[in-house]
Amino acid sequence: MQDLGISILFKGVNFQRLMGGLWVTLRLALITIGLSCLFGLLFGMLMLSRRKIAHIFCRIWLEIVRFMPQLVLLYIVYFGFARLFGWDLDGETSAVIVFTFWGTAEMGDLIRGALTSIPRHQTESAAALGLKKSQIYLHVLIPQTMRRLLPQAINLSTRIIKTTALVKMINVTEVLKVGQQIIGQFYRQPDAAFWVYFVIFLLYFLVCWPFSLLARRLEKRWA
Amino acid sequence: MSDTILRVENIYKSFDGTGVLRGVSMEIREGEVVVIVGPSGCGKSTLLRCVNGLETIDSGSIFLREEKISGRTKDLHLVRQKIGMVFQSYDLFPHMKVMDNLLLGPTKALGRPRAEAEKEALEMLERVGLREKAYALPRTLSGGQKQRVALVRAMLMRPEILLLDEITAALDPEMVSEVLNVVIDLARSGMTMAIVTHEMRFAEAVADRVLFLEDGVVLEEGRPEEFFHAPKTERAQRFLQSFTYASKREA
């Protein structure tokens, strides 16, 4: 009699391998999210700049990111750049570049929206108190922007986490790829695929769920 | 003879080619309360906004204690530290408690020690009847309470002059007097103020001098009892009449 499919997860080092894959996913997502927040802040401020050229530049960037499938962007950087410029980027680096390119524009647009949603008289009354521009940003504008931004930024972050699954197409062995390898080894077990993907589903859920809980709590607290 | 705090000399300001201020001059002496009235769009608010540099002026000059403050772009915040301003909209910072709103200026802009500033803030809150709201969030306050806090916040900067830009215009009628009484209290304590308002009875009560502005020029200037009861210009008469109603039982 055959084992239940789920038991293959606990055979040998399968579970550790899956967790290893999850760590690759998470590492990729966290680096991307961190860089996207950083560059997104610059992007958002650039979008609000009075220089028209900066505005057009950001607009084009944002549109590219919106209509190009992330997978195409990954192929362009991973395969295209190697051919074109002779850059031999490994999969993970390519992925960080592409996802940061995407995340920066999306995060920047969120930051722009949050910044512009703060009424002008907030800036004016802070200025009337004799605060310097940097102090107005630090004490008045950024804290309020953060409150408006966080729920949406968290939402974007979970999207980034999910989208990292694409990197298996450019030879990065993240959690999904590990799962497929395990399924491949146990091809005689007909229900292996179901259980492995089910566990991967659970893992994604466990990673993303705390984020959305946090978003909901913050939204309530700051409403 | 008391010192001149603020001197505005022949200032011009236009928005998109429309002249809003067309040669306005005024002088405010220490401890004096000047009320600026006039129909909407006459440039009253713009005048106040030019004084603390929220708008730049096209020509003319503004002096604070004989120091020229107009036309400067560097260190404008140092000038604003000496000029308090309260606006029409509730402009408290919604993410900070009342106390943090009050201490932001004194501690960050002036660099005063927090404990000392907090003590003074509590005294001021007591004076305006809001001691128990010191650690509340602004959203739990009524409009009138918010404006009283905004007044305290401006006063804690110990400004040379306080500019009030229609601070009761957005309030429900029953809250107007609680705010204006604070202003009268400040006037009694010798605070120098320039006040833009539509509350004529308040204007008469608080003003040392009234400026009537229309179409960007000062049409009439005088003591409140003269201006409100015997205005010299026909336009001021018409303006003041717009605040009274004919009774349906007359005529």
Interface residues (C-beta under 8 A of the other chain):
Chain A: P119 H121 Q122 E124 S125 A126 A127 A128 L129 G130 L131 K132 K133 Q135 H139 V140 P143 Q144 R147 W222
Chain B: N52 L54 L76 H77 L78 V79 R80 Q81 K82 I83 G84 M85 F87 S89 D91 F93 P94 H95 L104 G105 K108 A109 L110 A150 R153 A154 M157
